[in-house]
Amino acid sequence: MRWKIDHHGHDPRQIDLVAILALLIVIIAACRFYNNQPNNTSKTAFIEPSQSVRW
């Protein structure tokens, strides 16, 4: 199929191509978000000397 240049609207293949590119960007962003390991150290495991704990 040839690309049709139509001044009245968009070719459906162009819309499909944009949708595929948007999905790829979303998938890559989600993978980077879920694979990112935070470097924050948790300080909640330490007991302050001023605190008293009863077991």
HTML snippet that shows the backbone in 3Dmol.js (N, CA, C, O; Angstrom):
<script src="https://3Dmol.org/build/3Dmol-min.js"></script>
<div id="view" style="width:600px;height:400px;position:relative"></div>
<script>
const pdb = `
ATOM      1  N   MET A   1       0.831  -1.178   0.000  1.00  0.00           N
ATOM      2  CA  MET A   1       0.000   0.000   0.000  1.00  0.00           C
ATOM      3  C   MET A   1       0.878   1.245   0.000  1.00  0.00           C
ATOM      4  O   MET A   1       1.872   1.336   0.721  1.00  0.00           O
ATOM      5  N   ARG A   2       0.482   2.189  -0.824  1.00  0.00           N
ATOM      6  CA  ARG A   2       1.220   3.444  -0.883  1.00  0.00           C
ATOM      7  C   ARG A   2       0.698   4.399   0.177  1.00  0.00           C
ATOM      8  O   ARG A   2      -0.458   4.327   0.594  1.00  0.00           O
ATOM      9  N   TRP A   3       1.584   5.301   0.603  1.00  0.00           N
ATOM     10  CA  TRP A   3       1.164   6.363   1.517  1.00  0.00           C
ATOM     11  C   TRP A   3       0.299   7.341   0.735  1.00  0.00           C
ATOM     12  O   TRP A   3       0.682   7.812  -0.336  1.00  0.00           O
ATOM     13  N   LYS A   4      -0.841   7.631   1.272  1.00  0.00           N
ATOM     14  CA  LYS A   4      -1.744   8.568   0.615  1.00  0.00           C
ATOM     15  C   LYS A   4      -1.636   9.925   1.300  1.00  0.00           C
ATOM     16  O   LYS A   4      -1.792  10.033   2.516  1.00  0.00           O
ATOM     17  N   ILE A   5      -1.374  10.928   0.529  1.00  0.00           N
ATOM     18  CA  ILE A   5      -1.313  12.274   1.075  1.00  0.00           C
ATOM     19  C   ILE A   5      -2.698  12.882   0.928  1.00  0.00           C
ATOM     20  O   ILE A   5      -3.135  13.218  -0.173  1.00  0.00           O
ATOM     21  N   ASP A   6      -3.373  13.017   2.050  1.00  0.00           N
ATOM     22  CA  ASP A   6      -4.724  13.536   2.045  1.00  0.00           C
ATOM     23  C   ASP A   6      -4.759  14.780   2.919  1.00  0.00           C
ATOM     24  O   ASP A   6      -4.341  14.741   4.076  1.00  0.00           O
ATOM     25  N   HIS A   7      -5.241  15.850   2.387  1.00  0.00           N
ATOM     26  CA  HIS A   7      -5.277  17.099   3.138  1.00  0.00           C
ATOM     27  C   HIS A   7      -6.501  17.193   4.042  1.00  0.00           C
ATOM     28  O   HIS A   7      -6.638  18.157   4.795  1.00  0.00           O
ATOM     29  N   HIS A   8      -7.387  16.209   3.978  1.00  0.00           N
ATOM     30  CA  HIS A   8      -8.619  16.247   4.759  1.00  0.00           C
ATOM     31  C   HIS A   8      -8.510  15.482   6.072  1.00  0.00           C
ATOM     32  O   HIS A   8      -9.385  15.613   6.928  1.00  0.00           O
ATOM     33  N   GLY A   9      -7.481  14.703   6.246  1.00  0.00           N
ATOM     34  CA  GLY A   9      -7.345  13.932   7.476  1.00  0.00           C
ATOM     35  C   GLY A   9      -6.036  13.182   7.488  1.00  0.00           C
ATOM     36  O   GLY A   9      -5.199  13.351   6.601  1.00  0.00           O
ATOM     37  N   HIS A  10      -5.865  12.352   8.499  1.00  0.00           N
ATOM     38  CA  HIS A  10      -4.628  11.580   8.643  1.00  0.00           C
ATOM     39  C   HIS A  10      -4.821  10.188   8.082  1.00  0.00           C
ATOM     40  O   HIS A  10      -5.922   9.637   8.097  1.00  0.00           O
ATOM     41  N   ASP A  11      -3.737   9.635   7.592  1.00  0.00           N
ATOM     42  CA  ASP A  11      -3.735   8.253   7.146  1.00  0.00           C
ATOM     43  C   ASP A  11      -3.821   7.368   8.388  1.00  0.00           C
ATOM     44  O   ASP A  11      -3.104   7.626   9.355  1.00  0.00           O
ATOM     45  N   PRO A  12      -4.661   6.341   8.403  1.00  0.00           N
ATOM     46  CA  PRO A  12      -4.763   5.475   9.586  1.00  0.00           C
ATOM     47  C   PRO A  12      -3.439   4.830   9.975  1.00  0.00           C
ATOM     48  O   PRO A  12      -3.214   4.534  11.149  1.00  0.00           O
ATOM     49  N   ARG A  13      -2.564   4.610   9.001  1.00  0.00           N
ATOM     50  CA  ARG A  13      -1.256   4.019   9.327  1.00  0.00           C
ATOM     51  C   ARG A  13      -0.387   4.988  10.106  1.00  0.00           C
ATOM     52  O   ARG A  13       0.427   4.565  10.927  1.00  0.00           O
ATOM     53  N   GLN A  14      -0.546   6.280   9.862  1.00  0.00           N
ATOM     54  CA  GLN A  14       0.205   7.267  10.632  1.00  0.00           C
ATOM     55  C   GLN A  14      -0.259   7.259  12.084  1.00  0.00           C
ATOM     56  O   GLN A  14       0.554   7.352  13.004  1.00  0.00           O
ATOM     57  N   ILE A  15      -1.562   7.147  12.282  1.00  0.00           N
ATOM     58  CA  ILE A  15      -2.102   7.095  13.643  1.00  0.00           C
ATOM     59  C   ILE A  15      -1.627   5.813  14.345  1.00  0.00           C
ATOM     60  O   ILE A  15      -1.288   5.841  15.528  1.00  0.00           O
ATOM     61  N   ASP A  16      -1.604   4.695  13.614  1.00  0.00           N
ATOM     62  CA  ASP A  16      -1.104   3.442  14.189  1.00  0.00           C
ATOM     63  C   ASP A  16       0.368   3.569  14.566  1.00  0.00           C
ATOM     64  O   ASP A  16       0.783   3.089  15.621  1.00  0.00           O
ATOM     65  N   LEU A  17       1.153   4.206  13.715  1.00  0.00           N
ATOM     66  CA  LEU A  17       2.577   4.372  13.991  1.00  0.00           C
ATOM     67  C   LEU A  17       2.794   5.229  15.230  1.00  0.00           C
ATOM     68  O   LEU A  17       3.651   4.911  16.055  1.00  0.00           O
ATOM     69  N   VAL A  18       2.039   6.302  15.373  1.00  0.00           N
ATOM     70  CA  VAL A  18       2.158   7.158  16.556  1.00  0.00           C
ATOM     71  C   VAL A  18       1.730   6.389  17.803  1.00  0.00           C
ATOM     72  O   VAL A  18       2.352   6.521  18.857  1.00  0.00           O
ATOM     73  N   ALA A  19       0.670   5.585  17.690  1.00  0.00           N
ATOM     74  CA  ALA A  19       0.207   4.791  18.837  1.00  0.00           C
ATOM     75  C   ALA A  19       1.253   3.763  19.247  1.00  0.00           C
ATOM     76  O   ALA A  19       1.473   3.556  20.440  1.00  0.00           O
ATOM     77  N   ILE A  20       1.892   3.124  18.296  1.00  0.00           N
ATOM     78  CA  ILE A  20       2.935   2.139  18.609  1.00  0.00           C
ATOM     79  C   ILE A  20       4.120   2.818  19.287  1.00  0.00           C
ATOM     80  O   ILE A  20       4.664   2.285  20.255  1.00  0.00           O
ATOM     81  N   LEU A  21       4.524   3.979  18.796  1.00  0.00           N
ATOM     82  CA  LEU A  21       5.638   4.699  19.417  1.00  0.00           C
ATOM     83  C   LEU A  21       5.285   5.132  20.841  1.00  0.00           C
ATOM     84  O   LEU A  21       6.126   5.068  21.737  1.00  0.00           O
ATOM     85  N   ALA A  22       4.049   5.569  21.046  1.00  0.00           N
ATOM     86  CA  ALA A  22       3.625   5.968  22.396  1.00  0.00           C
ATOM     87  C   ALA A  22       3.624   4.772  23.335  1.00  0.00           C
ATOM     88  O   ALA A  22       4.052   4.889  24.483  1.00  0.00           O
ATOM     89  N   LEU A  23       3.148   3.618  22.861  1.00  0.00           N
ATOM     90  CA  LEU A  23       3.161   2.407  23.700  1.00  0.00           C
ATOM     91  C   LEU A  23       4.582   1.979  24.040  1.00  0.00           C
ATOM     92  O   LEU A  23       4.849   1.563  25.167  1.00  0.00           O
ATOM     93  N   LEU A  24       5.489   2.076  23.087  1.00  0.00           N
ATOM     94  CA  LEU A  24       6.886   1.729  23.360  1.00  0.00           C
ATOM     95  C   LEU A  24       7.481   2.650  24.418  1.00  0.00           C
ATOM     96  O   LEU A  24       8.209   2.195  25.300  1.00  0.00           O
ATOM     97  N   ILE A  25       7.180   3.923  24.337  1.00  0.00           N
ATOM     98  CA  ILE A  25       7.696   4.865  25.332  1.00  0.00           C
ATOM     99  C   ILE A  25       7.130   4.543  26.703  1.00  0.00           C
ATOM    100  O   ILE A  25       7.857   4.585  27.696  1.00  0.00           O
ATOM    101  N   VAL A  26       5.838   4.221  26.774  1.00  0.00           N
ATOM    102  CA  VAL A  26       5.215   3.878  28.055  1.00  0.00           C
ATOM    103  C   VAL A  26       5.818   2.601  28.620  1.00  0.00           C
ATOM    104  O   VAL A  26       6.086   2.529  29.820  1.00  0.00           O
ATOM    105  N   ILE A  27       6.036   1.595  27.786  1.00  0.00           N
ATOM    106  CA  ILE A  27       6.607   0.321  28.251  1.00  0.00           C
ATOM    107  C   ILE A  27       8.034   0.525  28.758  1.00  0.00           C
ATOM    108  O   ILE A  27       8.403  -0.014  29.801  1.00  0.00           O
ATOM    109  N   ILE A  28       8.830   1.291  28.035  1.00  0.00           N
ATOM    110  CA  ILE A  28      10.215   1.542  28.460  1.00  0.00           C
ATOM    111  C   ILE A  28      10.237   2.321  29.765  1.00  0.00           C
ATOM    112  O   ILE A  28      11.041   2.025  30.649  1.00  0.00           O
ATOM    113  N   ALA A  29       9.366   3.310  29.896  1.00  0.00           N
ATOM    114  CA  ALA A  29       9.311   4.092  31.133  1.00  0.00           C
ATOM    115  C   ALA A  29       8.874   3.227  32.308  1.00  0.00           C
ATOM    116  O   ALA A  29       9.408   3.370  33.408  1.00  0.00           O
ATOM    117  N   ALA A  30       7.917   2.337  32.098  1.00  0.00           N
ATOM    118  CA  ALA A  30       7.457   1.453  33.173  1.00  0.00           C
ATOM    119  C   ALA A  30       8.559   0.480  33.587  1.00  0.00           C
ATOM    120  O   ALA A  30       8.742   0.223  34.777  1.00  0.00           O
ATOM    121  N   CYS A  31       9.284  -0.057  32.627  1.00  0.00           N
ATOM    122  CA  CYS A  31      10.390  -0.972  32.952  1.00  0.00           C
ATOM    123  C   CYS A  31      11.474  -0.251  33.746  1.00  0.00           C
ATOM    124  O   CYS A  31      11.995  -0.796  34.720  1.00  0.00           O
ATOM    125  N   ARG A  32      11.810   0.946  33.345  1.00  0.00           N
ATOM    126  CA  ARG A  32      12.834   1.701  34.087  1.00  0.00           C
ATOM    127  C   ARG A  32      12.349   2.064  35.478  1.00  0.00           C
ATOM    128  O   ARG A  32      13.139   2.084  36.421  1.00  0.00           O
ATOM    129  N   PHE A  33      11.054   2.352  35.622  1.00  0.00           N
ATOM    130  CA  PHE A  33      10.500   2.711  36.925  1.00  0.00           C
ATOM    131  C   PHE A  33      10.519   1.512  37.870  1.00  0.00           C
ATOM    132  O   PHE A  33      10.912   1.645  39.029  1.00  0.00           O
ATOM    133  N   TYR A  34      10.100   0.348  37.386  1.00  0.00           N
ATOM    134  CA  TYR A  34      10.013  -0.827  38.255  1.00  0.00           C
ATOM    135  C   TYR A  34      11.364  -1.486  38.497  1.00  0.00           C
ATOM    136  O   TYR A  34      11.522  -2.190  39.494  1.00  0.00           O
ATOM    137  N   ASN A  35      12.336  -1.285  37.627  1.00  0.00           N
ATOM    138  CA  ASN A  35      13.660  -1.877  37.821  1.00  0.00           C
ATOM    139  C   ASN A  35      14.601  -0.961  38.586  1.00  0.00           C
ATOM    140  O   ASN A  35      15.705  -1.376  38.939  1.00  0.00           O
ATOM    141  N   ASN A  36      14.195   0.264  38.848  1.00  0.00           N
ATOM    142  CA  ASN A  36      15.028   1.215  39.560  1.00  0.00           C
ATOM    143  C   ASN A  36      15.027   0.865  41.051  1.00  0.00           C
ATOM    144  O   ASN A  36      13.970   0.833  41.680  1.00  0.00           O
ATOM    145  N   GLN A  37      16.202   0.606  41.611  1.00  0.00           N
ATOM    146  CA  GLN A  37      16.335   0.289  43.017  1.00  0.00           C
ATOM    147  C   GLN A  37      16.646   1.570  43.780  1.00  0.00           C
ATOM    148  O   GLN A  37      17.640   2.236  43.489  1.00  0.00           O
ATOM    149  N   PRO A  38      15.820   1.921  44.741  1.00  0.00           N
ATOM    150  CA  PRO A  38      16.103   3.153  45.497  1.00  0.00           C
ATOM    151  C   PRO A  38      17.361   2.993  46.351  1.00  0.00           C
ATOM    152  O   PRO A  38      17.632   1.917  46.884  1.00  0.00           O
ATOM    153  N   ASN A  39      18.107   4.059  46.468  1.00  0.00           N
ATOM    154  CA  ASN A  39      19.350   4.041  47.237  1.00  0.00           C
ATOM    155  C   ASN A  39      19.144   4.584  48.648  1.00  0.00           C
ATOM    156  O   ASN A  39      20.114   4.805  49.374  1.00  0.00           O
ATOM    157  N   ASN A  40      17.904   4.798  49.036  1.00  0.00           N
ATOM    158  CA  ASN A  40      17.641   5.340  50.363  1.00  0.00           C
ATOM    159  C   ASN A  40      17.862   4.255  51.418  1.00  0.00           C
ATOM    160  O   ASN A  40      17.353   3.141  51.296  1.00  0.00           O
ATOM    161  N   THR A  41      18.618   4.594  52.436  1.00  0.00           N
ATOM    162  CA  THR A  41      18.809   3.648  53.524  1.00  0.00           C
ATOM    163  C   THR A  41      17.730   3.882  54.567  1.00  0.00           C
ATOM    164  O   THR A  41      17.417   5.020  54.915  1.00  0.00           O
ATOM    165  N   SER A  42      17.185   2.817  55.043  1.00  0.00           N
ATOM    166  CA  SER A  42      16.114   2.927  56.027  1.00  0.00           C
ATOM    167  C   SER A  42      16.723   3.125  57.407  1.00  0.00           C
ATOM    168  O   SER A  42      17.568   2.340  57.837  1.00  0.00           O
ATOM    169  N   LYS A  43      16.296   4.167  58.092  1.00  0.00           N
ATOM    170  CA  LYS A  43      16.819   4.459  59.418  1.00  0.00           C
ATOM    171  C   LYS A  43      15.835   4.044  60.502  1.00  0.00           C
ATOM    172  O   LYS A  43      16.050   4.334  61.678  1.00  0.00           O
ATOM    173  N   THR A  44      14.761   3.369  60.117  1.00  0.00           N
ATOM    174  CA  THR A  44      13.761   2.986  61.103  1.00  0.00           C
ATOM    175  C   THR A  44      14.185   1.768  61.917  1.00  0.00           C
ATOM    176  O   THR A  44      13.566   1.475  62.940  1.00  0.00           O
ATOM    177  N   ALA A  45      15.216   1.054  61.492  1.00  0.00           N
ATOM    178  CA  ALA A  45      15.640  -0.134  62.211  1.00  0.00           C
ATOM    179  C   ALA A  45      16.515   0.214  63.415  1.00  0.00           C
ATOM    180  O   ALA A  45      16.718  -0.630  64.287  1.00  0.00           O
ATOM    181  N   PHE A  46      17.025   1.419  63.478  1.00  0.00           N
ATOM    182  CA  PHE A  46      17.894   1.810  64.569  1.00  0.00           C
ATOM    183  C   PHE A  46      17.078   2.413  65.707  1.00  0.00           C
ATOM    184  O   PHE A  46      16.111   3.137  65.469  1.00  0.00           O
ATOM    185  N   ILE A  47      17.461   2.119  66.919  1.00  0.00           N
ATOM    186  CA  ILE A  47      16.782   2.657  68.099  1.00  0.00           C
ATOM    187  C   ILE A  47      17.610   3.809  68.638  1.00  0.00           C
ATOM    188  O   ILE A  47      18.811   3.670  68.869  1.00  0.00           O
ATOM    189  N   GLU A  48      16.979   4.912  68.830  1.00  0.00           N
ATOM    190  CA  GLU A  48      17.658   6.074  69.384  1.00  0.00           C
ATOM    191  C   GLU A  48      18.025   5.794  70.836  1.00  0.00           C
ATOM    192  O   GLU A  48      17.271   5.110  71.528  1.00  0.00           O
ATOM    193  N   PRO A  49      19.151   6.296  71.319  1.00  0.00           N
ATOM    194  CA  PRO A  49      19.533   6.068  72.706  1.00  0.00           C
ATOM    195  C   PRO A  49      18.540   6.683  73.706  1.00  0.00           C
ATOM    196  O   PRO A  49      18.462   6.241  74.852  1.00  0.00           O
ATOM    197  N   SER A  50      17.796   7.683  73.280  1.00  0.00           N
ATOM    198  CA  SER A  50      16.866   8.310  74.211  1.00  0.00           C
ATOM    199  C   SER A  50      15.565   7.522  74.344  1.00  0.00           C
ATOM    200  O   SER A  50      14.752   7.808  75.223  1.00  0.00           O
ATOM    201  N   GLN A  51      15.370   6.553  73.494  1.00  0.00           N
ATOM    202  CA  GLN A  51      14.142   5.765  73.545  1.00  0.00           C
ATOM    203  C   GLN A  51      14.302   4.606  74.522  1.00  0.00           C
ATOM    204  O   GLN A  51      15.398   4.071  74.686  1.00  0.00           O
ATOM    205  N   SER A  52      13.226   4.229  75.156  1.00  0.00           N
ATOM    206  CA  SER A  52      13.258   3.048  76.002  1.00  0.00           C
ATOM    207  C   SER A  52      12.288   2.022  75.410  1.00  0.00           C
ATOM    208  O   SER A  52      11.159   2.350  75.046  1.00  0.00           O
ATOM    209  N   VAL A  53      12.749   0.790  75.325  1.00  0.00           N
ATOM    210  CA  VAL A  53      11.951  -0.270  74.726  1.00  0.00           C
ATOM    211  C   VAL A  53      11.734  -1.354  75.764  1.00  0.00           C
ATOM    212  O   VAL A  53      12.686  -1.814  76.394  1.00  0.00           O
ATOM    213  N   ARG A  54      10.505  -1.758  75.943  1.00  0.00           N
ATOM    214  CA  ARG A  54      10.192  -2.875  76.850  1.00  0.00           C
ATOM    215  C   ARG A  54       9.819  -4.091  76.038  1.00  0.00           C
ATOM    216  O   ARG A  54       8.977  -4.021  75.143  1.00  0.00           O
ATOM    217  N   TRP A  55      10.434  -5.183  76.347  1.00  0.00           N
ATOM    218  CA  TRP A  55      10.147  -6.411  75.634  1.00  0.00           C
ATOM    219  C   TRP A  55       9.167  -7.237  76.396  1.00  0.00           C
ATOM    220  O   TRP A  55       8.797  -8.323  75.951  1.00  0.00           O
TER     221      TRP A  55
END
`;
const viewer = $3Dmol.createViewer("view");
viewer.addModel(pdb, "pdb");
viewer.setStyle({}, {cartoon: {color: "spectrum"}});
viewer.zoomTo();
viewer.render();
</script>
